[in-house]
Amino acid sequence: MLGREVVLREDHGGVRADGEFAHQAVVPAARLVQEALTDVRRSGMRIVPVCPYVAKYLERNEEFADITDPVTPEVPHRLKTELRTLT
């Protein structure tokens, strides 16, 4: 979600979140992505997978195709511009 930033880092074969989610346990990256996509679907929102890991996950898990939009050339520029306004 734009406006909420989560920093993730690999930790012993899983992913650990920093910031507001730092208290969460290490979870496998695939599980984190799956749960995030499930939340996106429940909220009625859509995803544009700019993260290479998420893009690869979506290639292997077609059940989220209905909530996925393509990364078009203007997406990285727009994202960078919008994130700049948040800082």
C-alpha positions as CSV (number, residue, x, y, z in Angstrom):
1,M,0.0,0.0,0.0
2,L,1.3,3.4,-0.9
3,G,1.8,5.4,2.2
4,R,2.9,2.5,4.4
5,E,6.4,1.5,4.0
6,V,7.8,-1.8,5.3
7,V,11.5,-2.7,5.1
8,L,12.1,-6.4,4.8
9,R,15.4,-8.2,5.1
10,E,16.4,-11.8,4.8
11,D,17.0,-13.5,8.1
12,H,17.9,-17.2,8.4
13,G,16.0,-18.3,5.3
14,G,13.0,-16.1,6.1
15,V,12.1,-12.5,6.1
16,R,12.1,-10.1,9.0
17,A,10.3,-6.7,8.9
18,D,11.8,-3.5,10.4
19,G,9.8,-0.5,11.5
20,E,6.3,-0.9,12.8
21,F,6.4,-4.7,12.1
22,A,9.7,-5.4,13.8
23,H,8.0,-7.4,16.6
24,Q,6.8,-10.0,14.1
25,A,8.6,-13.3,13.9
26,V,10.7,-14.4,11.0
27,V,8.4,-15.9,8.3
28,P,9.2,-17.4,4.9
29,A,9.1,-14.8,2.2
30,A,6.5,-16.7,0.2
31,R,4.1,-16.8,3.1
32,L,4.5,-13.1,3.7
33,V,3.8,-12.3,0.0
34,Q,0.8,-14.7,0.0
35,E,-0.7,-13.1,3.1
36,A,-0.1,-9.6,1.8
37,L,-1.8,-10.5,-1.5
38,T,-4.7,-12.1,0.3
39,D,-5.1,-8.9,2.3
40,V,-5.0,-6.9,-1.0
41,R,-7.8,-9.0,-2.4
42,R,-10.0,-8.7,0.7
43,S,-9.6,-4.9,0.7
44,G,-10.7,-4.7,-3.0
45,M,-7.4,-3.2,-4.0
46,R,-5.1,-4.3,-6.8
47,I,-1.3,-4.8,-7.0
48,V,1.4,-3.7,-9.5
49,P,4.4,-6.0,-8.7
50,V,7.4,-3.7,-8.9
51,C,9.3,-6.0,-6.5
52,P,11.1,-8.7,-8.5
53,Y,10.4,-11.3,-5.8
54,V,6.6,-10.5,-5.8
55,A,6.6,-10.5,-9.6
56,K,8.2,-14.0,-9.6
57,Y,5.8,-15.2,-7.0
58,L,2.8,-14.1,-9.1
59,E,4.2,-15.9,-12.1
60,R,4.2,-19.1,-10.1
61,N,0.8,-18.5,-8.4
62,E,-1.8,-17.5,-11.0
63,E,-4.6,-17.4,-8.4
64,F,-3.7,-13.7,-7.8
65,A,-3.9,-12.7,-11.5
66,D,-7.3,-11.2,-11.0
67,I,-5.9,-8.5,-8.7
68,T,-2.6,-7.9,-10.6
69,D,-1.9,-5.0,-13.0
70,P,1.2,-4.9,-15.3
71,V,4.2,-2.8,-14.5
72,T,4.0,-0.1,-17.2
73,P,6.9,2.2,-18.0
74,E,5.4,5.1,-16.0
75,V,4.9,3.0,-12.8
76,P,8.5,3.3,-11.4
77,H,8.6,7.0,-12.1
78,R,5.2,7.6,-10.5
79,L,6.1,5.4,-7.5
80,K,9.4,7.3,-6.9
81,T,7.5,10.7,-7.2
82,E,4.8,9.6,-4.7
83,L,7.2,8.2,-2.2
84,R,9.2,11.4,-2.3
85,T,6.1,13.3,-1.2
86,L,5.8,11.1,1.9
87,T,9.2,12.0,3.3
